Amino acid sequence: MWHDLSSEQELLRDTTARFLDDRVPLSRQRKDLRNDPAGFDPGYWTAGAELGWTMLLVGEEDGGGSVSGRGAVDLALIAYEFGRHAAPGPLVDCNVVAAALNGQAGDLQRGVLGEILTGATIASSCLGHAPWQRPGEAGLTIRRDGDDVVIDGTLRPVESAKQAGWFLVTGRGESGMTQVLVPADAPGIAIKGLKALDVTRRFGAVTFDSVRAPASALVGDYGQAGDRVASQIQNAAVILSAEAVGAMDAAFQMTLDWAFDRYTFGRALASYQALKHRFADMKSWLEASHAISDAAAEAVADRTPLAAETASSAKTYIGEQGPELAQDCVQLHGGIGVTYEHDLHFFLRRVSLNRLLYGTPAEHRRLLARIQIEQENAA
């Protein structure tokens, strides 16, 4: 990341990098953690929470806090290292849910937030309706029934679905978008594990069959969650974009080193003119991705009027260029680049899956168009 960092931010990033190097090197992920149900041991996530991974989008009054006062920027630094190490763990969802619960007055919400901050529980987001969707496209519905709300529908993929203790469910109701906090073991919830492209993370399909929750489990007001969901998507876009940039950086540097070390016909691979042009293109994509990822983190942290547009623009651009760069890196490695024993595929998997989570580039372009139309109509 190209932010101007304070000494505290440098310490946060470097501490995270050293921790990931020690606890989840790619060699361990390839062999020991590949078939682990969660992809990591519980102590790893608890220790990460102690380093501050889950508290940066939460106010100090609720037990959180950031080192710079700009939580989204600090979290982007951690996300960058997650991408550079292809690290496991529900960094995105736990922070999205923690930010959603920040400032909530209910005992349930405050209790769950405290567990997330300490790493004692994992909370996953079930985004069954998003701002780019039309009412008929909602994957989950939430309706009132007396003093309760009832949730129906199926959503996939949900990160760490089988490991989660709580779900933040976003659905469409007769009054608009609604969010409710539901325990993962509530009656009517069925979870099916999915095979994921990214071997370091776990996902599942979650089915809600007339799942009931009391009104006290609502996050915000019934039918009035639109602005909250939009903010959560911005947070997710910042984290996913920074992760992808970290993975792009690692893949590019690995490929550049390979090209200088690999000799063919008595010359370094990197000395051939055609490959120099490919490296120049890749470097331009990487630099632009750094720039737009940083801009998104700063805009969301400062809550500028362009925060939504900048976050969606970052998600769109990096979602397109990240897989393109990683695929080029695979091609430049030749046959070794497509083997499981090589590290490169970890980064290709990371950027390819991040492209799809919390909105594809096409869906974020649709959201950008909607924002532009609303601004023009309001003018």
C-alpha positions as CSV (number, residue, x, y, z in Angstrom):
1,M,0.0,0.0,0.0
2,W,1.2,3.5,-0.8
3,H,-0.4,5.4,2.1
4,D,1.8,7.7,4.1
5,L,2.0,5.7,7.3
6,S,2.6,6.7,10.9
7,S,5.0,4.7,13.0
8,E,2.0,3.1,14.7
9,Q,0.5,2.0,11.4
10,E,3.9,0.6,10.3
11,L,4.0,-1.4,13.5
12,L,0.5,-2.7,12.9
13,R,1.3,-3.9,9.4
14,D,4.7,-5.3,10.2
15,T,3.4,-7.2,13.3
16,T,0.7,-8.7,11.2
17,A,3.1,-9.7,8.4
18,R,5.5,-11.4,10.9
19,F,2.6,-13.2,12.6
20,L,1.3,-14.5,9.3
21,D,4.8,-15.6,8.3
22,D,5.1,-17.5,11.5
23,R,1.6,-19.0,11.8
24,V,0.3,-19.6,8.3
25,P,3.1,-19.9,5.8
26,L,2.1,-21.2,2.4
27,S,4.0,-24.4,3.1
28,R,1.7,-25.1,6.1
29,Q,-1.4,-24.1,4.2
30,R,-0.5,-26.4,1.4
31,K,0.0,-29.5,3.6
32,D,-1.4,-29.2,7.1
33,L,-4.4,-26.8,6.7
34,R,-5.6,-28.0,3.3
35,N,-8.1,-30.4,4.8
36,D,-8.8,-28.6,8.0
37,P,-12.5,-27.9,8.4
38,A,-11.9,-24.2,9.2
39,G,-8.7,-23.7,7.4
40,F,-7.0,-22.5,10.6
41,D,-6.8,-23.3,14.3
42,P,-8.9,-21.4,16.8
43,G,-5.9,-20.0,18.5
44,Y,-4.7,-18.3,15.3
45,W,-7.9,-16.3,15.0
46,T,-8.0,-15.4,18.7
47,A,-4.4,-14.2,18.6
48,G,-5.2,-12.2,15.4
49,A,-8.1,-10.5,17.3
50,E,-5.6,-9.6,20.1
51,L,-3.5,-7.9,17.4
52,G,-6.5,-5.7,16.5
53,W,-7.8,-7.4,13.3
54,T,-11.4,-7.2,14.4
55,M,-11.7,-3.9,16.2
56,L,-10.6,-1.2,13.7
57,L,-14.1,-0.3,12.4
58,V,-15.6,-0.2,15.9
59,G,-15.6,2.9,18.2
60,E,-13.7,3.0,21.4
61,E,-16.9,3.3,23.4
62,D,-17.8,-0.2,22.2
63,G,-14.4,-1.7,22.8
64,G,-12.8,-1.1,19.5
65,G,-10.4,1.6,18.2
66,S,-7.9,2.2,15.4
67,V,-4.3,3.3,15.6
68,S,-4.7,6.3,13.3
69,G,-8.4,7.2,13.8
70,R,-9.0,6.1,10.3
71,G,-10.2,2.6,10.7
72,A,-10.7,1.7,7.1
73,V,-7.2,2.7,6.2
74,D,-5.7,0.7,9.1
75,L,-7.8,-2.3,8.2
76,A,-6.7,-2.1,4.6
77,L,-3.1,-2.4,5.8
78,I,-4.0,-5.7,7.5
79,A,-6.0,-6.8,4.4
80,Y,-3.0,-6.1,2.2
81,E,-0.9,-8.5,4.3
82,F,-3.6,-11.1,4.2
83,G,-3.5,-11.0,0.4
84,R,0.2,-11.0,0.2
85,H,0.3,-14.1,2.4
86,A,-2.9,-15.7,1.0
87,A,-3.9,-15.9,4.7
88,P,-6.9,-17.8,6.0
89,G,-9.6,-16.4,8.3
90,P,-12.9,-14.5,7.9
91,L,-11.3,-11.0,8.0
92,V,-13.9,-9.5,5.8
93,D,-17.1,-10.8,7.4
94,C,-16.1,-10.4,11.0
95,N,-15.2,-6.7,10.3
96,V,-18.4,-6.1,8.3
97,V,-20.5,-7.5,11.1
98,A,-18.6,-5.8,13.8
99,A,-19.0,-2.4,12.0
100,A,-22.8,-3.2,11.6
101,L,-23.1,-3.8,15.4
102,N,-21.1,-0.8,16.4
103,G,-23.3,1.7,18.2
104,Q,-26.2,-0.8,18.7
105,A,-27.9,-0.4,22.0
106,G,-29.4,-4.0,22.4
107,D,-27.9,-6.4,24.9
108,L,-27.8,-9.1,22.2
109,Q,-26.0,-7.0,19.7
110,R,-23.5,-5.7,22.2
111,G,-22.8,-9.1,23.5
112,V,-22.1,-10.6,20.1
113,L,-19.9,-7.6,19.2
114,G,-17.8,-8.2,22.3
115,E,-17.3,-11.9,21.3
116,I,-16.3,-10.8,17.8
117,L,-13.8,-8.3,19.1
118,T,-12.0,-10.9,21.2
119,G,-12.1,-13.6,18.5
120,A,-14.3,-15.8,20.8
121,T,-16.8,-16.2,18.0
122,I,-17.0,-15.8,14.2
123,A,-19.9,-13.9,12.7
124,S,-20.7,-14.2,9.0
125,S,-22.7,-11.9,6.7
126,C,-25.6,-13.4,4.8
127,L,-26.1,-10.6,2.2
128,G,-29.4,-11.8,0.8
129,H,-30.3,-8.5,-0.8
130,A,-27.9,-5.8,-2.0
131,P,-28.3,-2.2,-3.4
132,W,-27.6,-3.4,-7.0
133,Q,-30.5,-5.9,-6.9
134,R,-34.1,-5.3,-7.8
135,P,-36.8,-6.3,-5.3
136,G,-37.5,-9.6,-7.2
137,E,-33.9,-10.6,-7.1
138,A,-33.6,-10.9,-3.3
139,G,-32.1,-14.2,-2.2
140,L,-33.6,-13.9,1.3
141,T,-36.9,-12.5,2.6
142,I,-37.6,-11.1,6.1
143,R,-41.2,-10.6,7.1
144,R,-43.0,-9.6,10.3
145,D,-45.1,-12.1,12.2
146,G,-46.4,-10.7,15.4
147,D,-43.5,-9.7,17.6
148,D,-41.1,-11.8,15.6
149,V,-39.4,-11.7,12.2
150,V,-39.3,-14.7,9.9
151,I,-36.5,-15.4,7.5
152,D,-36.8,-17.6,4.3
153,G,-34.4,-18.4,1.5
154,T,-31.1,-19.8,0.6
155,L,-27.8,-17.9,0.2
156,R,-24.4,-19.0,-1.1
157,P,-21.5,-18.5,-0.7
158,V,-21.3,-17.6,3.0
159,E,-17.7,-17.5,4.4
160,S,-17.0,-19.7,7.4
161,A,-20.6,-20.7,7.4
162,K,-20.0,-23.9,9.4
163,Q,-17.6,-22.2,11.8
164,A,-19.8,-19.2,12.4
165,G,-21.6,-18.7,15.7
166,W,-23.8,-15.9,14.4
167,F,-25.2,-14.7,11.0
168,L,-26.0,-11.1,10.1
169,V,-28.9,-11.7,7.7
170,T,-29.9,-9.1,5.2
171,G,-33.2,-9.7,3.4
172,R,-36.0,-7.9,1.6
173,G,-39.3,-7.3,3.2
174,E,-42.5,-5.5,2.4
175,S,-41.0,-2.2,3.8
176,G,-37.5,-2.6,2.3
177,M,-34.1,-4.0,3.4
178,T,-33.9,-5.4,6.9
179,Q,-31.1,-6.9,8.9
180,V,-31.3,-9.3,11.8
181,L,-28.8,-11.1,14.0
182,V,-29.4,-14.8,14.2
183,P,-27.5,-17.6,16.0
184,A,-26.1,-20.2,13.6
185,D,-27.8,-23.0,15.5
186,A,-31.3,-21.5,15.4
187,P,-34.1,-23.9,14.4
188,G,-34.7,-23.9,10.6
189,I,-31.1,-23.2,9.6
190,A,-29.3,-25.7,7.4
191,I,-25.7,-25.3,6.4
192,K,-24.0,-27.2,3.5
193,G,-20.3,-27.0,2.9
194,L,-19.1,-25.9,-0.5
195,K,-16.0,-26.6,-2.5
196,A,-14.3,-23.2,-2.9
197,L,-11.9,-22.0,-5.5
198,D,-9.7,-20.6,-2.8
199,V,-8.3,-23.5,-0.8
200,T,-7.3,-21.3,2.2
201,R,-10.9,-20.2,3.0
202,R,-14.1,-22.1,3.7
203,F,-17.6,-21.3,2.4
204,G,-21.1,-22.8,2.7
205,A,-24.7,-22.5,1.5
206,V,-27.1,-21.4,4.3
207,T,-30.8,-22.2,4.0
208,F,-33.3,-20.4,6.2
209,D,-36.6,-22.3,6.5
210,S,-39.1,-20.0,8.4
211,V,-36.4,-19.1,10.9
212,R,-37.9,-17.0,13.6
213,A,-36.1,-14.2,15.5
214,P,-37.4,-11.7,18.1
215,A,-37.7,-8.1,17.2
216,S,-34.9,-7.4,19.7
217,A,-32.5,-9.2,17.2
218,L,-33.0,-6.6,14.6
219,V,-30.0,-4.5,13.6
220,G,-31.4,-1.0,13.1
221,D,-35.1,-0.5,12.3
222,Y,-37.2,-2.9,10.3
223,G,-37.2,-2.1,6.6
224,Q,-34.7,0.8,7.0
225,A,-31.4,-0.9,6.5
226,G,-30.6,0.5,3.1
227,D,-28.0,3.0,4.2
228,R,-26.4,0.6,6.7
229,V,-26.1,-2.1,4.0
230,A,-24.5,0.4,1.6
231,S,-21.9,1.3,4.3
232,Q,-21.2,-2.4,4.9
233,I,-20.6,-3.0,1.2
234,Q,-18.2,-0.1,1.1
235,N,-16.2,-1.6,4.0
236,A,-16.2,-5.0,2.3
237,A,-15.0,-3.5,-1.0
238,V,-12.1,-1.8,0.8
239,I,-11.0,-5.0,2.5
240,L,-11.4,-7.2,-0.6
241,S,-9.6,-4.7,-2.8
242,A,-6.7,-4.3,-0.4
243,E,-6.4,-8.1,-0.1
244,A,-6.4,-8.5,-3.9
245,V,-3.7,-5.8,-4.3
246,G,-1.6,-7.7,-1.8
247,A,-2.0,-10.9,-3.7
248,M,-1.2,-9.2,-7.0
249,D,1.9,-7.7,-5.5
250,A,3.1,-11.1,-4.3
251,A,2.4,-12.8,-7.6
252,F,4.0,-10.0,-9.7
253,Q,7.2,-10.0,-7.6
254,M,7.4,-13.8,-7.7
255,T,7.1,-13.7,-11.4
256,L,9.6,-10.9,-11.9
257,D,12.2,-12.8,-9.8
258,W,11.5,-16.0,-11.8
259,A,12.0,-14.1,-15.1
260,F,15.4,-12.8,-14.0
261,D,16.5,-16.2,-12.6
262,R,15.3,-18.4,-15.5
263,Y,17.6,-18.6,-18.5
264,T,16.8,-19.7,-21.9
265,F,19.1,-19.7,-24.9
266,G,21.8,-18.2,-22.7
267,R,19.7,-15.1,-21.7
268,A,17.5,-14.3,-18.8
269,L,13.8,-14.6,-19.6
270,A,13.3,-11.1,-18.5
271,S,15.6,-9.8,-21.2
272,Y,13.3,-10.6,-24.1
273,Q,11.5,-7.6,-25.5
274,A,8.0,-9.2,-25.8
275,L,8.1,-10.1,-22.1
276,K,9.3,-6.7,-21.1
277,H,6.1,-5.3,-22.7
278,R,4.0,-7.8,-20.7
279,F,5.7,-6.8,-17.5
280,A,5.2,-3.1,-18.2
281,D,1.4,-3.7,-18.7
282,M,1.3,-5.8,-15.5
283,K,3.2,-3.1,-13.6
284,S,0.8,-0.4,-14.8
285,W,-2.2,-2.5,-13.6
286,L,-0.6,-3.0,-10.3
287,E,0.3,0.6,-9.7
288,A,-3.3,1.7,-10.7
289,S,-4.7,-0.9,-8.3
290,H,-2.6,0.4,-5.5
291,A,-3.8,3.9,-6.1
292,I,-7.5,3.2,-6.4
293,S,-7.4,0.8,-3.4
294,D,-5.8,3.5,-1.3
295,A,-8.2,6.1,-2.5
296,A,-11.2,3.9,-1.6
297,A,-9.8,3.2,1.9
298,E,-9.2,6.9,2.6
299,A,-12.6,7.9,1.2
300,V,-14.5,5.4,3.3
301,A,-12.4,6.2,6.4
302,D,-13.2,9.9,6.0
303,R,-16.8,9.3,4.9
304,T,-16.4,11.6,1.9
305,P,-19.3,12.2,-0.5
306,L,-17.5,10.1,-3.0
307,A,-17.0,7.1,-0.7
308,A,-19.5,4.9,-2.4
309,E,-18.4,5.6,-5.9
310,T,-14.7,5.2,-5.0
311,A,-15.2,1.9,-3.2
312,S,-17.3,0.5,-6.1
313,S,-14.8,1.8,-8.6
314,A,-11.9,0.0,-6.7
315,K,-13.9,-3.2,-6.5
316,T,-14.6,-3.0,-10.3
317,Y,-11.2,-2.1,-11.5
318,I,-9.2,-4.5,-9.3
319,G,-11.8,-7.2,-9.9
320,E,-11.0,-7.0,-13.6
321,Q,-7.3,-6.5,-13.5
322,G,-6.4,-8.7,-10.6
323,P,-7.2,-12.0,-12.2
324,E,-5.8,-10.8,-15.5
325,L,-2.4,-10.0,-13.9
326,A,-2.4,-13.3,-12.0
327,Q,-3.2,-15.3,-15.1
328,D,-0.3,-13.6,-16.9
329,C,2.0,-14.6,-14.0
330,V,0.9,-18.2,-14.4
331,Q,1.6,-18.1,-18.2
332,L,5.0,-16.5,-17.7
333,H,6.0,-19.3,-15.3
334,G,5.2,-21.9,-17.9
335,G,4.3,-25.5,-16.8
336,I,5.5,-25.0,-13.3
337,G,3.0,-22.3,-12.8
338,V,0.0,-24.7,-13.0
339,T,1.3,-27.1,-10.4
340,Y,-0.2,-27.4,-6.9
341,E,3.3,-27.5,-5.4
342,H,4.1,-23.9,-6.7
343,D,2.9,-21.0,-4.6
344,L,1.5,-19.0,-7.4
345,H,-1.9,-20.6,-7.5
346,F,-2.7,-19.3,-4.0
347,F,-2.7,-15.7,-5.3
348,L,-4.6,-16.5,-8.4
349,R,-7.3,-18.2,-6.3
350,R,-7.4,-15.2,-3.9
351,V,-7.9,-12.5,-6.5
352,S,-10.3,-14.7,-8.6
353,L,-12.6,-15.3,-5.6
354,N,-12.4,-11.8,-4.2
355,R,-13.6,-10.6,-7.6
356,L,-17.0,-12.3,-6.9
357,L,-17.6,-11.6,-3.2
358,Y,-19.8,-8.7,-2.2
359,G,-20.6,-7.9,-5.8
360,T,-19.0,-8.7,-9.1
361,P,-17.5,-5.9,-11.2
362,A,-20.7,-5.9,-13.3
363,E,-22.8,-5.5,-10.2
364,H,-20.7,-2.6,-8.9
365,R,-20.9,-0.9,-12.3
366,R,-24.7,-1.3,-12.0
367,L,-24.5,0.3,-8.6
368,L,-22.3,3.2,-9.9
369,A,-24.9,3.8,-12.7
370,R,-27.7,3.8,-10.1
371,I,-25.8,6.3,-7.9
372,Q,-25.2,8.6,-10.9
373,I,-28.8,8.5,-12.0
374,E,-30.0,9.3,-8.4
375,Q,-27.6,12.3,-8.3
376,E,-28.8,13.6,-11.7
377,N,-32.5,13.2,-10.6
378,A,-31.7,15.1,-7.4
379,A,-30.0,18.0,-9.1
